[in-house]
């Protein structure tokens, strides 16, 4: 089936290096660069915390989940930036944005830097704490559950929001999230249980009816 929800996880075009003329840090950036500097060095952090990626970030916010309450070009704040280890890239990090719509919306993105180019990928909207790989695994499960609950044939589902319904009690503990899904025009709220395994990985299960 063709899931529209996949759109939120499709990589945008790469952005090439722009030399060393990165300029001052834009006012919309309120995140700290300390973790990124410690992980990848000052030059990488200066580039990430510059105006070079501003247009890319605007596109990522739009790709991370449309919302009718948002203006065409909403203002936003880059609230968090933290490094991601274990990739083949020269540097990888997560960015989280607060977007000014009728309500403040949360959008996130995963970015990688390789050979001087930045490769961005919009993540799911909302406040999910699942990492980018776990989001992709859960996406198909949630989409299947959403269309299965319909009385009509449907092959299109998009995640419009995510929220933590039951946070983990500690590291490695299970948690539950509620994902809002638009399946062929019908909005559904689906609970998703994430259960980390002592052997590695995380089990994902969906409650087909809302709790």
N, C-alpha and C positions, 0 to 999 in steps of 0.2 A: 504494500500500500504506500501511497505518497503522503507523508505527514508534513503538513505546513509547519509543525513545531520544529522541524529540522532547520528551518530558516534561521532561527535564533542561534544555531551552532555552526553556521557556515562562515568560513573565513572570508574576510574582505581582501581587497588587493593589497599587496605589500607596498610599503613606503620606503623609498631609498634614503640613504644617508644624505644629509644636507651640510656636510662639512662641520666646522666648529662654530659657526655663527648661529648659536641656538638662542642667544639673548637671555633676558631676564625671565624669571619664573612668572607665568601668568597668574592673575589675581584669582582665577577660579580654582586653583590648586591649593587645597588646605591640608593635603596629606603630608606626612613626614617622609623624607627621603632616606632616613637613617638605615632602615632595613635593606633597601635596595643598594645603597652605597656599600654597606658591609658585605653584601652578597656578591656584587659585581663590579664594584669600584666607582670612583667619582665620575669618570667620563660617561659611563652608561647612565648613572643617575641624573647627571646634568642634562643629558639628551631627553630622557623620559620626562623630567620635570621642566620642560621647555615648551615653547609655543609650537614646535614642529609637529606635534601629534594632535593639535587642537581639532583640525578638520576631521581627522580620523576618528577622534572621540565622539564628535557630533554624529557621524555615521553609525558608530557602534551603538550609541544610545537609541537611535531610531531602529536599528536592526534588533536590539534587545527586547523588543516588544512594543508595538504601537499602542497608543492610548488616546482616545478621542478627547480627553480633557487637556491634552498637551497642545501648545502652539506649534507651529510648523518648525520653529527653531528655538526650542526651549532653553532657558538658562540652566546651568548645572554646576555642581561643585564636585571636584575630584576629592573624595573623602578619604579613601584608603588606597594604598599601594603596598603590596607585599610580594616578595620573591617566591618563585616556584622552583624547587629543585627536581632533579631526576629527568630532565628533558634533554634532547640532543641539541638544543639551541645554545647559543652563546650566552643568552640571558632570557629569562622567562618570568612573568609576573602577572598578578591579578590586580585589576583596578575596579574600584566600586564608586559609583556616582550617585549623588542625590540630585534628582531632576525636578525642576520647578514647574509643576502642572497645577491642576486644581488642588491636588494634594501632592506632597513630596513623594516622588516615586524612586525606587531603588533599581539601578541598572548596573550590570557588571560585565567585565570583559577579560579575556585571557589574551595576553600579547607575548610574542616571542621575537627575539632579535637574533638574526643569523646572517653572518657575512655582511654586516652593515645595513641590512634591511629589517623592517619591522613587519611582522605578520600578525594581524589582529583577528580575534574571533569573539563575537558577541555571545555572552552566556544568557541563561534564562533570567527573566525579570524577577524582581522581588528579593526576598531576604533568605533564600535557601542557603544552607551551610554545606550542602553537598559540593564536593570539588568538581572541577570541569569534566573529569572522566566519569565520575559517578552520575552527573547530570545527564550525560549522553546515554548511559546505560538505563537510567530510570525513564528517560524520555519515551522510548518505544513502549515500555510497559504501561506507563500512564496513558499514552495515546490509545493503545489497544483497549484498555479498560474503558476509556471515555466513549469510543465508538461502539463498544459491545453493549453498553447500557442503553443505546438508542433503539427505538422501535423502527427506525428507517435505515436504509443503507447509507453509509457514510465512510469516507476514506480520508477525511481531512480534519486534523486537530491541531490547535496551537495553544501553547501554554501562555496565559496572559498575566499570571502572578504566582508567586510562591511565598509561603510563610511557614515558620517553625511553629508547629502546634504543641509539641512536647519536646523540649530541649534535652540533650544528653546530660546525664547526671555527672559525667566525668569523661576523661579521655577513653576512647574505645567502647563507650556505652551506646546503646541504641537511642534513636530519636525518631520523631514523627513529624512530617511536614504536610501541609495542606496545599495542594496545587490547584489553581483555577485553570480550567481547560475549556476553550471554545471549540466544540465539535459540531461542525456544519451549522453554526449559528446558535447552538444551544450551550449555555454556560453551565459547567459542572464543577463541583468542588470534590476533589478526590484526595483521600488520605494516603500517604505513602510512608511506609515503615522502612527505616534503614537500620540494619542490624550488623555491626562490624563482627567479623569472624576472628576468633583467636588464631586460626590458620592463615589469615590474610584475606583481604577483600572484604566486601560488604554485601550482605544479602538484601535484596529489595523486594518488598511485597506491597500490593495495592489492595485496599479495601474497596470493593466495587460499589458499595453504597456508603454515603457519607456517615460518619459517626455522629 
